[in-house]
């Protein structure tokens, strides 16, 4: 048994329609963090046995991506009896093809999902997708380390983080410039991509698949899992997938289809 952690506010709730519909495909407990769900939205969660934990709205709206690490570490800390094999954070616009409990048989503390296409292009800022993160109890101190790195903007034991941020902060058009002290966007992906960058530069650039590549990062065991199995970014809301596909992640067009927006209004 493992636990799935997600997050949403009331405005984003409809994008989780497939998340809720496919919750039954996974043998896990579920919890959602959010600041302002309506009574009817909370009723939907209750009907699907998804626990709801409230977060102050000002914190949620300004620290959204940073909060992922806190939510996972809070769940690890709260599980005093160690009843779970592990934890999975997934964005609320993901949905589930089949159960992935086998993931926790691997020997890792933190598991991250790798975008092979971005690795091939050497797009450092997007080596990973922060929409799916696997964690075991040994990840607790690493998650706290992630928080400290993000809040400080850099750390001597993780030069990759500073290096990736330089590609986002320097020499880019204003509308494409992002800053490391902004906690709402990018910080989670840059931290996770920094872990991936450490691996690839130590061991070489190879494709990552269903079975993870494992390595040591500053004393922590990191597992690299392929997005093609565990975080398939797709515009289609079809609840199907090849036998090695476990989690799908909707692109913008897919989210619009799920929430009923007229496709003719979508920008290509």
C-alpha positions as CSV (number, residue, x, y, z in Angstrom):
1,X,0.0,0.0,0.0
2,X,1.2,3.5,-0.8
3,X,-0.1,7.0,-0.7
4,X,-0.9,9.5,-3.5
5,X,-0.5,13.2,-2.8
6,X,-1.9,15.9,-5.0
7,X,-3.0,19.6,-4.8
8,X,-5.6,21.8,-6.4
9,X,-7.5,25.0,-5.8
10,X,-11.2,25.5,-6.6
11,X,-10.5,27.0,-10.0
12,X,-8.3,24.1,-11.1
13,X,-10.5,21.4,-9.7
14,X,-12.2,20.4,-13.0
15,X,-8.9,19.5,-14.6
16,X,-8.8,16.6,-12.1
17,X,-11.9,14.9,-13.5
18,X,-9.9,12.0,-14.8
19,X,-7.7,11.9,-11.7
20,X,-10.8,11.2,-9.7
21,X,-12.4,8.8,-12.3
22,X,-9.2,6.6,-12.4
23,X,-8.4,6.7,-8.7
24,X,-10.0,3.3,-8.6
25,X,-7.2,1.9,-10.8
26,X,-4.7,2.4,-8.0
27,X,-4.5,0.5,-4.7
28,X,-3.5,3.5,-2.6
29,X,-4.7,6.1,-0.1
30,X,-5.2,9.6,-1.5
31,X,-4.8,13.1,-0.1
32,X,-5.4,16.5,-1.7
33,X,-4.0,19.8,-0.4
34,X,-5.8,22.9,-1.4
35,X,-6.8,26.4,-0.1
36,X,-10.4,27.0,-1.1
37,X,-12.4,24.0,-2.4
38,X,-16.2,24.5,-2.4
39,X,-18.5,22.3,-0.4
40,X,-19.6,20.4,-3.5
41,X,-15.9,19.8,-4.5
42,X,-15.1,18.5,-1.0
43,X,-18.2,16.2,-1.3
44,X,-16.7,14.8,-4.5
45,X,-13.4,14.0,-2.8
46,X,-15.2,12.4,0.2
47,X,-17.3,10.2,-2.2
48,X,-14.0,9.0,-3.7
49,X,-12.2,8.5,-0.4
50,X,-9.7,11.4,-1.0
51,X,-8.7,13.2,2.2
52,X,-8.7,17.0,2.0
53,X,-6.2,19.1,3.8
54,X,-6.5,22.9,3.7
55,X,-3.6,25.3,3.0
56,X,-3.7,29.1,3.6
57,X,-4.6,30.7,0.2
58,X,-1.9,33.3,0.2
59,X,0.8,30.6,0.8
60,X,-0.7,28.3,-1.8
61,X,-1.0,30.9,-4.5
62,X,2.6,32.3,-4.0
63,X,4.5,29.0,-3.2
64,X,2.6,26.4,-5.3
65,X,5.5,24.4,-6.7
66,X,7.7,24.8,-3.7
67,X,4.9,23.3,-1.6
68,X,5.2,19.9,-3.3
69,X,8.3,19.1,-1.3
70,X,6.7,20.2,2.0
71,X,3.5,18.1,1.3
72,X,5.5,15.0,0.7
73,X,7.7,15.5,3.8
74,X,4.7,16.2,5.9
75,X,3.0,13.0,4.9
76,X,6.2,11.0,5.6
77,X,6.5,12.6,9.0
78,X,2.8,12.1,9.8
79,X,3.0,8.4,9.1
80,X,4.4,7.5,12.5
81,X,3.6,3.8,12.1
82,X,5.3,3.4,8.7
83,X,2.2,1.8,7.2
84,X,3.0,2.8,3.6
85,X,5.6,1.3,1.2
86,X,6.1,4.8,-0.2
87,X,4.5,8.0,-1.5
88,X,3.7,9.4,-4.9
89,X,3.1,13.1,-5.6
90,X,1.2,13.6,-8.8
91,X,-0.2,16.8,-10.3
92,X,-4.0,16.9,-10.3
93,X,-4.2,16.9,-14.1
94,X,-2.7,13.4,-14.2
95,X,-4.7,10.2,-14.5
96,X,-4.0,6.5,-13.9
97,X,-3.9,3.7,-16.4
98,X,-2.8,1.0,-13.9
99,X,-1.3,0.5,-10.4
100,X,2.4,1.3,-10.0
101,X,3.1,-0.3,-6.6
102,X,6.0,-2.2,-8.0
103,X,8.0,1.0,-8.1
104,X,8.5,0.8,-4.4
105,X,10.3,-2.5,-4.7
106,X,13.4,-0.6,-6.0
107,X,16.0,0.7,-3.6
108,X,15.7,4.5,-3.7
109,X,14.9,7.4,-1.4
110,X,13.5,9.8,-4.1
111,X,12.3,8.8,-7.5
112,X,12.1,11.4,-10.3
113,X,10.6,11.1,-13.8
114,X,13.0,11.8,-16.8
115,X,12.0,13.5,-20.1
116,X,14.2,11.6,-22.5
117,X,13.5,14.0,-25.3
118,X,14.7,17.0,-23.3
119,X,17.8,15.1,-22.2
120,X,18.6,14.3,-25.8
121,X,18.3,18.0,-26.6
122,X,20.5,18.9,-23.5
123,X,17.6,21.2,-22.3
124,X,18.9,21.3,-18.7
125,X,15.9,23.0,-17.2
126,X,13.5,20.3,-18.4
127,X,15.4,17.1,-17.8
128,X,12.6,16.1,-15.4
129,X,8.8,16.7,-15.0
130,X,7.8,17.6,-11.5
131,X,4.3,16.3,-12.0
132,X,5.2,12.9,-10.7
133,X,7.6,12.3,-7.8
134,X,8.1,9.0,-5.9
135,X,9.4,9.0,-2.3
136,X,10.2,6.7,0.5
137,X,10.9,7.5,4.2
138,X,14.6,8.0,3.4
139,X,13.7,11.0,1.3
140,X,12.6,13.1,4.3
141,X,16.0,14.9,4.8
142,X,16.5,15.2,1.1
143,X,13.2,17.0,0.8
144,X,14.2,19.4,3.6
145,X,17.5,19.9,1.7
146,X,15.5,20.8,-1.4
147,X,13.5,23.4,0.5
148,X,16.7,25.0,1.9
149,X,18.3,25.0,-1.6
150,X,15.3,26.7,-3.1
151,X,14.9,29.3,-0.4
152,X,18.6,30.1,-0.5
153,X,18.8,30.1,-4.3
154,X,21.9,28.0,-4.4
155,X,24.0,25.5,-2.4
156,X,27.7,24.6,-2.7
157,X,26.8,20.9,-2.5
158,X,24.5,21.3,-5.6
159,X,26.2,23.5,-8.1
160,X,23.9,22.1,-10.8
161,X,21.0,24.1,-9.3
162,X,22.8,27.5,-9.8
163,X,24.0,26.4,-13.3
164,X,20.4,25.6,-14.5
165,X,19.0,28.8,-13.1
166,X,21.6,30.8,-15.0
167,X,20.0,29.5,-18.2
168,X,16.6,30.9,-17.1
169,X,17.7,34.2,-15.6
170,X,20.5,35.4,-18.0
171,X,20.3,36.4,-21.6
172,X,16.6,35.5,-22.2
173,X,13.8,37.7,-23.5
174,X,11.9,39.3,-20.7
175,X,8.8,37.2,-21.2
176,X,10.9,34.0,-21.0
177,X,13.0,35.0,-18.0
178,X,12.3,33.2,-14.8
179,X,13.9,33.9,-11.4
180,X,15.0,31.5,-8.7
181,X,13.3,33.2,-5.8
182,X,9.9,32.8,-7.4
183,X,8.3,29.9,-5.4
184,X,5.2,29.5,-7.5
185,X,6.8,28.1,-10.7
186,X,9.9,26.3,-11.9
187,X,11.7,25.8,-8.6
188,X,10.6,22.2,-8.2
189,X,11.6,21.2,-11.8
190,X,14.9,23.0,-11.5
191,X,15.8,21.1,-8.3
192,X,14.8,17.8,-9.7
193,X,16.5,18.5,-13.0
194,X,19.7,19.3,-11.1
195,X,19.6,15.7,-9.7
196,X,19.2,14.4,-13.2
197,X,22.0,16.5,-14.5
198,X,24.4,15.2,-11.8
199,X,23.6,11.6,-12.9
200,X,23.9,12.2,-16.7
201,X,27.2,14.0,-16.4
202,X,28.6,11.3,-14.1
203,X,27.4,8.2,-16.0
204,X,26.6,9.4,-19.5
205,X,23.5,10.3,-21.5
206,X,21.3,7.3,-21.9
207,X,17.6,6.8,-22.3
208,X,15.7,6.0,-19.1
209,X,12.8,3.5,-19.2
210,X,10.4,1.7,-17.0
211,X,13.1,0.2,-14.8
212,X,15.0,2.9,-13.0
213,X,18.6,3.9,-13.1
214,X,19.9,4.3,-9.5
215,X,22.7,6.5,-8.2
216,X,23.9,8.2,-5.1
217,X,23.5,12.0,-4.6
218,X,25.2,13.4,-1.5
219,X,24.4,10.2,0.4
220,X,20.8,9.9,-0.8
221,X,19.6,7.2,-3.2
222,X,18.0,8.6,-6.3
223,X,15.9,6.6,-8.8
224,X,15.5,7.9,-12.4
225,X,12.2,6.6,-14.0
226,X,11.2,7.2,-17.6
227,X,8.3,9.7,-18.3
228,X,7.3,7.3,-21.1
229,X,6.0,4.9,-18.4
230,X,5.2,7.0,-15.3
231,X,4.5,10.5,-16.5
232,X,3.3,10.4,-20.1
233,X,2.6,14.0,-21.2
234,X,-0.3,13.8,-23.6
235,X,-3.1,16.0,-25.0
236,X,-5.5,13.0,-25.2
237,X,-7.7,12.2,-22.3
238,X,-8.1,8.6,-23.4
239,X,-7.9,6.2,-20.5
240,X,-5.7,3.7,-22.4
241,X,-2.1,3.0,-22.6
242,X,0.5,0.4,-23.5
243,X,1.3,-2.3,-20.9
244,X,4.3,-0.3,-19.6
245,X,2.3,3.0,-19.1
246,X,1.0,3.7,-15.6
247,X,0.4,7.5,-15.3
248,X,-0.6,10.0,-18.0
249,X,-0.3,13.8,-17.6
250,X,-2.6,16.1,-19.6
251,X,-1.2,18.9,-21.7
252,X,-3.2,22.2,-22.0
253,X,-5.4,20.9,-24.9
254,X,-6.2,17.8,-23.0
255,X,-7.2,19.8,-19.9
256,X,-9.5,21.9,-22.0
257,X,-11.1,18.7,-23.5
258,X,-11.7,17.4,-20.0
259,X,-13.3,20.6,-18.8
260,X,-15.5,21.0,-21.8
261,X,-13.8,24.0,-23.5
262,X,-14.7,24.3,-27.2
263,X,-11.7,22.9,-29.1
264,X,-12.1,25.6,-31.8
265,X,-10.9,28.1,-29.2
266,X,-7.7,26.4,-28.5
267,X,-4.4,27.9,-29.7
268,X,-2.3,25.6,-31.7
